[in-house]
Structures are given as structure tokens and as C-alpha cells.
Amino acid sequence: MSVGSAEPPSIHDERRSYKVLKRITIFAFVAVAAMLPAAAAHAGGVTGPAIYVNGTVFRTVGTPTDFSRTKAPENSFDTIYEFSGAQMNVATAGPGDAGYNGGRWRVHLLGWNSTYAAAVAAHDLNGNGVLDTNAEVWGALADAGASGAQDLGVVKSFECPLIPYHG
């Protein structure tokens, strides 16, 4: 069809336009679908097994909170010990514990005097292959020898709930 022509579009032009529109629509759906996992990761959501509280496994809900500059009193937070992927982290309190602060956390990074395996071998009191209770973590922190651990300080302050895990 020429410019300025009064001829109606041919069936071939309509089919070509339909195919282009179809491709654009499919591309848009694929692009949106590809972005969903990233958006979900940033939004948080209920996790699977995530943290120990005195040997009990809890899950949580990721939240985008940051309390590092709130100047809130230390006693308004409970402690989470960060194991840097060696095992699930350990919280010092949870729902039902006296003094539990409702999910306000100061995360303390742990370092090993020699290795994580040495700390577990010396301080895993219940023999389950991890440090999952306050007594086990505090035992490793009190041990200045090769099988001990060090509290490297607070690396994060935030809020998230603990939800019992029934898996």
C-alpha cells in the first residue's frame, strides 16, 4: 500500500500486524515472569527452616527493616549469632521466652579460633552436629583455646518474627 493511498489494508498486512503484536505480548509476559523471582526475593516472604532457638527450629519472614541507626536501647533487642553459612544461625530468645523482644535483633558475627568443625566437636553438647543452643554457643565463646569462638561484633540490627517450623 502506498502513502496517501485510500486502499484498505490487505489480509497480509493484518496478519503481519497480528504476528508482531503477538510477539510483543509474548516478550512482555516473558520479561515480567523473569523479574518475579528477583522481586519476591527483595520482598522477603516466609522462609523454610531458618534459625535455632535453644535447639528448636524456627522459620521467619524476611523484612526490609534496618534498626542500626535508631539508638534504641540494647535491652530492646535479642541476639542472633551469625554462622556465615556454616549452619543455621542461633537466636538467644524466641516466642514464649521471658524477656523476648518480639523479633528485634542485633546480629553478632562469629569467628572461629581455629575452625567451625573444632568448635562443634568441643561444644556440641547434644551430639547433633551443630551448635543449636545458647549453652553450646556460649560455651564456644567462653573457650579461648583452638576449639573456641569469638564474637566479632554487631553486623546488623533489624526486625523479623520467628514462626515455629513444623517440617
PyMOL commands that set and color helices and strands:
alter all, ss='L'
color gray80, all
select helices_A, chain A and resi 11-43+74-76+116-123+134-142
alter helices_A, ss='H'
color red, helices_A
select strands_A, chain A and resi 45-46+51-53+56-62+78-82+89-91+104-112+149-159+162-164
alter strands_A, ss='S'
color yellow, strands_A
deselect
rebuild
show_as cartoon
